[in-house]
Amino acid sequence: MPIADIVFPPLPAKPKREDVPKDKVLCEYCTAKCCRYFALPLETPTTREEFEYIRWFLLHDHATVFTEDGDWYVCVHTVCKHLRDDHLCGIYETRPQICREYTTKECEYEDDWVYDQYFETPEQVEEYMDAVLGPGGERIGDGRRKKSRGRSIRSAKPALLPVLGGQG
């Protein structure tokens, strides 16, 4: 039987956060998104060299870069080695402090979270870098300054118009 002909039973609907019974833990209904990646903060890139490091990150499998509220992060998509098949922690009693401090109060249980910017390829970073640095710029704003250095962004002042009727 071809796999396309297999009928899978429907998955139960995931309850909304507010509908989870008070005697249950939100994690029991989640796919453990928080255990499937880690993100580390980055300095906000302002130079071509700093953007090149970000491009380098994205040359590696399972890495992305995102911004959220103006802050930059490198994200490594990898599953915790202690995540069980039921999406719960296999070392819950001895889990690291960062896991202990993480709560479900504002976790990623819902599927509607988005990032301000999300980069998956080095080409996306290069395009963004060229846009914010300008052509040939090494720092934010350089491209425009180098191209226009010493010149106003306004058009040249036009010649004065001759005065009519006053010459005669």
C-alpha positions in Angstrom: 0.0 0.0 0.0 1.5 3.4 -1.0 2.1 5.7 1.9 -0.2 8.3 0.3 -3.1 5.9 0.8 -2.5 5.4 4.5 -5.1 7.2 6.6 -3.8 8.5 9.9 -6.1 9.1 12.9 -6.6 12.8 13.5 -4.4 14.3 16.3 -6.3 15.6 19.3 -6.6 19.4 19.2 -4.1 21.1 21.4 -6.0 23.1 24.1 -5.5 26.8 24.4 -3.3 27.8 27.3 -6.3 29.1 29.3 -8.2 25.9 28.7 -5.6 23.6 30.2 -7.1 22.1 33.4 -5.6 23.7 36.6 -4.4 20.2 37.8 -2.4 19.7 34.6 1.0 21.0 33.5 1.1 22.9 30.2 4.1 20.8 29.1 1.9 17.7 28.9 0.2 19.3 25.9 3.2 20.7 24.2 5.8 19.4 21.7 8.6 20.8 23.8 9.6 23.7 21.5 11.9 25.1 24.2 13.9 21.9 24.2 14.5 21.9 20.4 16.8 24.9 20.1 18.9 27.3 22.0 19.5 30.9 21.2 22.5 33.1 22.3 22.5 36.9 22.3 24.7 38.7 19.8 26.1 42.2 19.7 24.0 44.3 17.2 26.1 44.2 14.0 27.2 47.7 12.8 30.2 46.8 10.6 30.7 44.6 7.5 33.1 42.4 9.6 30.3 41.8 12.2 27.8 41.0 9.5 30.3 38.6 8.0 30.4 36.6 11.2 26.6 36.3 11.1 26.9 35.1 7.5 29.4 32.5 8.8 27.0 31.3 11.4 24.4 30.6 8.7 26.9 28.5 6.7 26.4 25.9 9.4 23.5 23.4 9.4 20.6 24.1 11.8 21.6 27.7 12.5 19.5 30.8 12.1 19.7 34.4 13.3 16.8 36.5 14.4 16.0 39.8 16.0 13.5 40.5 18.7 12.8 43.9 20.2 16.0 45.2 18.6 18.2 42.4 20.1 20.1 40.0 17.8 20.4 36.2 18.5 22.0 33.2 16.9 19.7 30.2 17.1 20.9 26.6 16.9 18.1 24.2 16.1 19.1 21.0 18.0 17.1 18.7 20.3 18.1 18.3 23.9 19.6 14.8 24.3 17.4 14.3 27.3 14.0 15.0 25.7 11.9 11.9 25.8 9.5 10.6 23.1 6.6 11.9 25.2 8.1 15.5 24.9 9.0 15.6 28.6 12.4 15.9 30.3 14.3 12.7 31.0 16.4 14.4 33.7 13.7 16.6 35.2 15.0 16.3 38.8 18.6 17.1 37.9 18.0 19.5 34.9 20.2 22.5 34.5 19.4 25.8 36.3 18.4 27.6 33.1 15.7 24.9 32.6 14.6 25.3 36.2 14.2 29.1 35.8 12.3 28.8 32.6 8.5 28.8 33.2 5.4 28.2 31.1 4.1 31.7 32.0 5.3 33.2 28.7 6.6 30.2 26.9 6.2 29.3 23.3 3.2 27.0 23.8 1.2 29.0 21.2 2.1 28.7 17.6 1.6 32.4 16.8 5.0 33.9 17.8 7.1 35.6 15.2 10.4 37.4 15.1 11.1 41.0 13.9 13.7 39.7 11.4 14.6 36.1 10.6 17.6 35.0 8.6 18.1 31.5 7.4 20.7 31.9 4.7 24.0 33.9 4.3 22.5 35.5 1.2 19.7 37.0 3.2 22.3 38.5 5.6 24.4 39.8 2.7 21.3 41.5 1.2 20.4 43.1 4.5 24.1 44.1 5.1 24.3 45.8 1.7 21.0 47.6 2.4 22.1 49.0 5.9 25.8 49.6 5.1 25.3 51.0 1.6 27.4 50.1 -1.3 31.0 49.7 -0.3 30.3 50.8 3.3 32.2 49.3 6.2 30.0 50.7 8.9 26.3 51.6 9.0 25.9 54.8 7.0 29.3 54.7 5.3 28.1 53.8 1.9 25.9 56.9 1.7 28.5 59.2 3.3 31.3 58.0 1.0 29.2 58.5 -2.1 27.9 61.9 -1.0 30.8 63.2 1.0 31.1 67.0 0.7 27.8 67.2 -1.3 24.4 68.2 -0.1 21.6 65.8 -0.7 19.6 68.7 -2.2 19.7 69.7 -5.9 22.1 72.5 -6.9 20.7 76.0 -6.4 19.1 77.1 -9.7 20.1 80.2 -11.5 18.1 83.3 -10.6 15.2 84.2 -13.0 15.5 87.5 -14.8 13.2 90.2 -13.4 10.7 91.4 -16.0 9.7 95.0 -16.5 12.4 96.4 -14.2 15.0 97.0 -16.8 13.8 99.7 -18.9 
